[in-house]
Amino acid sequence: MITGAHSIIYSSNPEADLNFFKNILKFPNVDLGHGWLIFALPPSEIAVHPATESGLQELYLMCDDINLFVEEMGGYKIICSEIEDQRWGLLTHLTLSGGGKLGVYEPRHARP
């Protein structure tokens, strides 16, 4: 029934953010024309968390080694926050050129 998921990142500088996913993270993509790129994502998962209100969704990318990831991003002059040690993994947030924040973490939890 479900064949995939489509995530959207809204950006005030879409060209720079597209460059990040295409040339830094090197995500495969298709060009739909007129500057519209759609990127393939690595295998993903979804979790449901309790909340007082519904409607909030979050997007995180995962990696095998958060320290190596932060080091590689530094080589591209991409700023990452201090690594936070959470019970479920090691977390950083990077700032996209469009000003948005993107969470990246090294999971400790079991993966489906």
C-alpha positions as CSV (number, residue, x, y, z in Angstrom):
1,M,0.0,0.0,0.0
2,I,2.6,2.7,1.1
3,T,5.6,2.8,-1.2
4,G,7.6,5.6,0.4
5,A,7.6,8.9,2.2
6,H,8.1,12.5,0.9
7,S,9.6,15.0,3.3
8,I,9.7,18.8,2.6
9,I,12.2,21.3,3.9
10,Y,11.0,24.9,3.5
11,S,13.9,27.3,2.9
12,S,14.5,31.0,2.4
13,N,17.6,30.0,0.4
14,P,16.6,26.9,-1.5
15,E,19.5,27.0,-4.0
16,A,22.0,26.8,-1.2
17,D,20.1,24.1,0.7
18,L,19.7,22.1,-2.5
19,N,23.5,22.4,-3.0
20,F,24.0,21.0,0.5
21,F,22.0,17.8,-0.1
22,K,23.4,17.4,-3.7
23,N,27.1,18.3,-3.3
24,I,27.9,17.8,0.4
25,L,25.7,14.9,1.5
26,K,25.7,13.6,-2.1
27,F,22.1,12.3,-2.0
28,P,21.0,10.9,-5.4
29,N,18.4,13.0,-7.0
30,V,16.2,13.6,-10.0
31,D,15.8,16.9,-11.7
32,L,12.2,17.8,-12.4
33,G,13.2,21.0,-14.2
34,H,13.1,24.6,-13.2
35,G,15.4,24.0,-10.2
36,W,13.2,21.3,-8.6
37,L,15.3,18.5,-7.3
38,I,13.9,15.5,-5.4
39,F,16.5,13.6,-3.4
40,A,16.5,9.9,-2.4
41,L,16.9,9.3,1.3
42,P,18.7,6.5,3.0
43,P,16.5,3.8,4.6
44,S,14.3,5.5,7.1
45,E,12.0,4.8,10.0
46,I,9.1,6.5,11.8
47,A,8.2,6.7,15.5
48,V,5.1,8.0,17.3
49,H,5.8,10.0,20.5
50,P,3.2,11.1,23.0
51,A,2.4,14.9,23.0
52,T,-0.1,17.3,24.5
53,E,-1.0,18.4,21.0
54,S,-0.9,16.7,17.6
55,G,0.5,18.1,14.4
56,L,4.2,18.5,15.1
57,Q,6.5,16.4,12.9
58,E,10.3,16.3,13.0
59,L,13.0,15.2,10.6
60,Y,16.3,13.8,11.7
61,L,19.1,12.2,9.6
62,M,21.0,9.4,11.2
63,C,24.7,8.5,10.9
64,D,27.1,5.8,12.1
65,D,29.6,8.1,13.7
66,I,28.5,11.5,14.9
67,N,32.0,12.8,15.6
68,L,33.2,11.9,12.1
69,F,30.1,13.6,10.7
70,V,30.7,16.8,12.6
71,E,34.3,16.8,11.5
72,E,33.4,16.3,7.9
73,M,30.8,19.1,8.0
74,G,33.5,21.4,9.5
75,G,35.5,20.8,6.4
76,Y,32.6,22.4,4.4
77,K,32.3,25.3,6.9
78,I,29.0,24.0,8.0
79,I,28.3,24.8,11.7
80,C,27.1,21.9,13.9
81,S,26.0,22.4,17.5
82,E,27.7,20.7,20.4
83,I,27.0,17.0,20.5
84,E,24.3,16.2,23.0
85,D,24.4,12.8,24.8
86,Q,20.8,11.7,24.8
87,R,19.6,8.3,26.1
88,W,18.6,7.3,22.6
89,G,21.7,8.6,20.8
90,L,24.3,11.3,20.2
91,L,22.7,14.4,18.6
92,T,23.9,17.5,16.8
93,H,22.0,20.1,14.8
94,L,23.5,21.8,11.8
95,T,22.4,25.1,10.3
96,L,21.5,25.0,6.6
97,S,22.4,27.9,4.4
98,G,18.7,28.9,4.3
99,G,18.8,29.3,8.1
100,G,16.9,26.1,9.0
101,K,18.2,23.6,11.6
102,L,18.5,19.9,10.8
103,G,19.1,17.3,13.4
104,V,21.6,14.5,12.8
105,Y,22.2,11.7,15.3
106,E,24.0,8.5,15.9
107,P,21.3,6.1,17.2
108,R,21.6,3.9,20.3
109,H,18.2,2.4,19.7
110,A,17.5,-0.8,17.8
111,R,16.8,-0.2,14.1
112,P,14.0,-2.0,12.2
